[in-house]
Amino acid sequence: ATTLLSVFKLGGEIGVLFGVFLTTALLATLVRPQAAVSLIFPIAYVIPSNPKSDSVTRREMLVTLVIASNCAFMTQWCRSSNLMVSESGGYTTKNFAIYGFPITLIV
């Protein structure tokens, strides 16, 4: 939590929330979204109690965590629906990265 705060604190409250979002979204592309939330939740829960967190509330942090965990669009194996359509549609990992990254940025 301290490392995440020290890296993203320069952006203020939005920077801290962006750091949690980015960390969770990237982790959710590598493992299941439920596992990403299980790993990042303790960090997201502790950050608001840190005096360096720029008045980020627990509610804001947890909502960011939930939204970020559902932004796993960049790989075919992160969601079962992605995996089902990848073979039948002939999609490759490159296709998911090309189209999933902009979707993640929009969210």
C-alpha positions in Angstrom: 0.0 0.0 0.0 2.8 2.4 0.8 4.5 1.7 -2.5 1.3 2.2 -4.5 0.7 5.5 -2.6 4.3 6.8 -3.2 4.1 6.1 -6.9 0.6 7.5 -7.6 0.3 10.2 -4.9 1.6 12.9 -7.3 -1.8 12.7 -9.1 -3.7 13.4 -5.8 -6.9 11.6 -5.1 -7.5 10.7 -8.8 -3.9 9.5 -9.1 -4.3 7.1 -6.1 -7.6 5.8 -7.5 -6.0 5.4 -11.0 -3.1 3.4 -9.4 -5.6 1.0 -7.8 -7.5 0.7 -11.0 -4.5 0.1 -13.1 -3.0 -2.5 -10.7 -6.3 -4.4 -10.5 -7.1 -4.2 -14.2 -3.7 -5.5 -15.2 -3.8 -8.2 -12.6 -7.3 -9.2 -13.7 -6.0 -9.8 -17.2 -3.5 -12.3 -15.9 -5.6 -14.2 -13.4 -9.3 -14.5 -12.8 -11.0 -11.2 -11.7 -12.0 -12.8 -8.4 -8.4 -13.6 -7.6 -7.4 -10.0 -8.5 -9.9 -8.6 -6.1 -8.7 -11.0 -3.4 -5.2 -9.9 -3.8 -5.8 -6.1 -4.1 -8.6 -5.8 -1.5 -6.4 -5.6 1.5 -4.3 -2.9 -0.1 -7.4 -0.9 -1.2 -8.9 -1.2 2.3 -5.8 0.1 4.0 -5.0 3.0 1.7 -7.8 5.4 3.0 -6.6 5.0 6.6 -3.1 6.3 5.5 -2.7 10.0 6.2 -0.9 10.4 2.8 -3.9 9.2 0.8 -5.3 12.6 0.0 -8.8 12.0 1.5 -9.7 9.0 -0.6 -12.7 7.3 1.0 -13.1 3.5 1.4 -16.2 3.7 -0.7 -14.4 5.3 -3.6 -11.6 2.8 -3.3 -13.8 -0.2 -3.2 -16.0 1.0 -6.2 -12.8 1.5 -8.2 -11.7 -2.0 -7.2 -14.9 -3.6 -8.4 -15.0 -1.7 -11.7 -11.3 -2.4 -12.4 -11.8 -6.1 -11.7 -14.5 -6.2 -14.4 -12.2 -4.6 -17.0 -10.5 -7.8 -18.0 -10.9 -7.5 -21.8 -7.3 -7.7 -22.9 -6.8 -11.5 -23.0 -8.8 -14.4 -24.1 -8.3 -16.5 -20.9 -9.4 -13.9 -18.3 -13.1 -14.5 -18.9 -14.9 -17.7 -19.8 -17.0 -15.8 -22.4 -13.8 -14.6 -24.1 -12.5 -18.1 -24.2 -15.7 -19.4 -25.7 -15.7 -17.0 -28.6 -12.0 -17.0 -29.3 -11.9 -20.5 -31.0 -15.2 -20.3 -32.8 -14.5 -16.7 -34.1 -10.8 -17.3 -34.9 -9.6 -14.6 -32.6 -6.1 -14.5 -31.4 -4.5 -13.0 -28.3 -3.4 -10.1 -30.5 -7.0 -9.4 -31.4 -8.0 -9.3 -27.7 -5.1 -7.0 -26.9 -5.8 -4.6 -29.8 -9.5 -4.3 -29.1 -9.5 -4.9 -25.3 -7.0 -2.2 -24.4 -9.2 0.7 -25.8 -12.3 -0.7 -24.1 -10.4 -0.8 -20.8 -9.4 2.8 -21.2 -12.9 3.9 -22.0 -14.2 2.3 -18.8 
